[in-house]
């Protein structure tokens, strides 16, 4: 019944889950036989490929934020649907303002780096995560999208409008009407300034490395240090758990994150998830006859 499901999509927040569910076709509960062993519920849906074929996908919502839940639920998904060969983490993240803008989408082609994994020395913390890029399968799929200009042909905004029209009006998925954005620039513990700049029209797809930890990051100095030391362009809380689950299960992965804030004291809820639109477009672009 489920042996043709090749993609799994994991979300951490109800808004992210709702946005992705809107973009799937024929969504229905998986109705797995036994939930008594700690398995969370999954939904099954379809995405029609550009070649006319179909990709069936499993969708899950984490019971809470963080890498621990991400690893557990990802492992459950792969155990329940052994035909899945690739997992996608879809949702929001904070961005590094020197690298991205609010409303951009960051794709973890250079992998996920867990910056709270390491060793506490007397006066410092030694980060020890080996990192590593996303799977070659997704790297190839993203290059295909870029080479054929698929994102511009598909118009992500039309998909975002569909999400906005179909979800709870408490959450606005369209771009705010504001013309300026702001972020914190901190130099020392006691000295900082709030920088204002013009918002950028449209959504840019930014490829790079994502930082991940079991903490909500609101420290501008830590954000900028991670960017300088590890070339991180976005920060979130679930990517490392999903990555480790796929490593243990010999499965491909990628994290797709819409930038909603700048990981500092300017954090707000004005910007929501543009990642679902990119995720749908990515899966659509993969030929249905591809050996996944």
N, C-alpha and C positions, 0 to 999 in steps of 0.2 A: 504493500500500500504506500509505503514511504520510500521505496528504493530508488525513486527518481528525483529526490530532493538533493540538490547539489550545493545550495547556498544556505547559510544560516546568517540571520541578521540579529544582532544583540543591541538593545537600547537600555539606558539607565534611568531615564526620566519618563513620566507619563506623557509629556508633550512630545518627546522624541518618538515614543511608541505610537502615539496617535497619528503623528505626521507620516510615519512609514506605513502604517496600516492603511491610510487613505490611498496611497499610491500602489497598493497591491490589488490584484483582481481575485475574485472568488475566495475571499478570506473565510476560513472556518477553523474551529478548534481542532487540535490534533486528536483529541479523545484517546489519549494513550491509556492502556489498560490498568496501570498501577501507579498511583501518585503517592503511595505510602512510603516509598524509599527516598523521599526528599526531592523528587523531580518536580520542577515548576511547570506551569502550563505553557503550552506553545500553540501558536496559530500557524496555519499553513495557507499560503497564497501563491499567486502566479504573477509573473512579469513576462509580457510578450516581447520576445527578442526582435530586433530590427529585421532579421531574416524571415520573420513570420512564425518561427517556432516558439516554444514556451520554456521558461525556466521556473521550476517550482522551488519555493523558498520556505524556510521555517523562520518565524519571528518570535522573539522573546523580550520580556521586560524584566529587568533585575528587581528583586525585592527591596534592594537598597543600593546606594552608591558605593563605589570602592572596588579596588582590584581583587579583594577576596571573593566578593559576590560574583564579580565578572568571571574569575577563574572557575568557580564552582558551577555556575549556570552554563558557561560555555562547555565545560566537560560533560554536564548533563545532556546538553543538546547534541553533542557529538556521539554520546552513548546511545541516545534514543533514535538518532538518525545517522546510522553509520555510513550512509551514502554521501553525506555532506563532505565536500573536499575543500571548501573555503568558507571562512567566517568573516563577517563584516561588522565592525563596531561603528554604530551610527549615532551621532548626537552633537552636543555642543562642547566647546572648550574655550578657555581664555587664550588670548593671543599675545605675542610679543609685538608691541606697537612699531618697532623699527622694521618689522618683517611683514606684518599683515594689517588689515583694516577690519573694523566691525562689518559683519556680513559676508566676509570671505569664507571660503571652504578650504580647509587644510587636509591634505591627503598624505598619509604616513609612508610615502615611498621609501624614505630612509629609516623607517622603523619607529619603534617606541623605546624610550629610555626611562627606566624606573629610577628616579633620582633619590628615593628614600631607602634604597637597598644598598647597604654597605656596612662600614665599620666606624664606630664612634671612638676616636682617639681623644687624648686629654684636651687638646685645644682645637680639634678640627673633626670634620666628618669625611671619611674616605668613601666615595661612591664606587660601587663594584659591579654594577650591572653591565653585562657584556654587550647589550644592545643587538643590533643587526637589522637589516632591511626587511621590508615586507616580502611576501612570497613572489617568486619569479612570475607566477601566473598573473598576479595582479599588476606587476610592473609592466608586463607585456600588454595587458588589457588597457592600461592607462595610456601607454604609448600609442596604441591603436586609436584610442579616442582622440588624442591630440593630433595625430597624423591626418585624421579624417575630419578634423574640426567639428566633432560631433556635439560638443557642448554648445557651441554657438548656433548650430543648426537646430538643436532641440529647444532652446530657450528655457533655462531653469526657472525664470520668473513665472512662466505659465504654470509650472508644476507647483511652485510656492503658492500661487493664487488658488489653485485647486485645493491645497491643504488648508489654506485659510478659510475658504468657503465651506469646508466640510468638517471643521473641528470646532470645539467649544470656543465661543467668542471671547471667553475670558483670556485666551491666549492669541495674540495677534502675530501671525507669522510673516506679514509683509514688512518691508523696511519702514522704520519710523520716518516721520516727515521732517525731523530735525536736520539741520544743515551743518552742524558741527558735532564733533565728538571730542572726548577728553580722556586723558590718562595721567597717571602719576609718574613723575620722574624723581626718583629718590637718590640722593648722593651720599648722605650719611644718615645715621639713625635719627638725628634731630633736624635734618635739612632736606626739604623736598619742595617740589612745585607741581602744580597742576597745569599740564600742557593742553591747549585747545587747538584743534585743527579741523579743516573742512572734511566732511564725509566724502567718500568716493562713490560715485554712481556705479551701479552694477556690482556683480560678484566676481572676484578673481579666484581662480583655482590655484592654490599654492601647494607645491609639493615639498616635503621635507621631513624633519624628525619631530616627533611629539614627545613631550615629557609627561610622565605619569607617576602618581604617588597616592597614598591613602590620606591625603590632607587637602583641604580647600585652600588653594594658594591665593593670598591677598597681599603678598609682600613684593613690592616692585623691585627691590634690590635682588631678591632671590630669583625673580623672573628674569631679570637682565643678566644675572650671573650665569644662569642655566643656558641662556642664549649664547653668551660669549664662550663658555667652556665646552658646551656640547652641541652647539648649532641647533638648538631647539627653537621652533617657531610657534608652538602652541603647548598648552598645559591642561591636563585633565586627570581623571581618577580611575579609569577602567581599562585603559589600553594594555598595560603590562600584564594584567591578569588574563585577559583574552589571548595575548601573545603567548604566554607561557603554556596555557591550555593547548593551543594549537601546536606548539613545539612538541609536547608530550604525545600528541595524537597524530603527528605527521600530517598536519593539515595547514593549508595556506591561510593567511589573514591579512587584513588591512584595517586601519582606523580612518574614518572619514568624519571630520569635525567642523561644524559651523562656528565661526568666531562670534561670541556673544558679549565678551568683556575683555579687560586687559589685566586680569589677575592682580588688582590693586584696590585701593579704597574707593575708586570710582565705580566699582562693580554695581550693575543694575540689571533689571529684567526687561529692558526695552527691546533687546535684540534676541530673536529666537533662532530656530534651527533651519538652516538652508542645506544641511547635509543630506536629508532624505531625498531631495530632488536630484542631487548628484549621484547618490547610491542607485536610485532607479535607473538613471541614464547610463551608468556604468554597466549594470547587469543587462540592460537592453542591448548594449553594443556588443556583448559577447555572443558569438554565433551559437545557436542552440545545438549544433552538431559538434561543438568543440569537445575534445576529450578532456574533461575536467578532472 
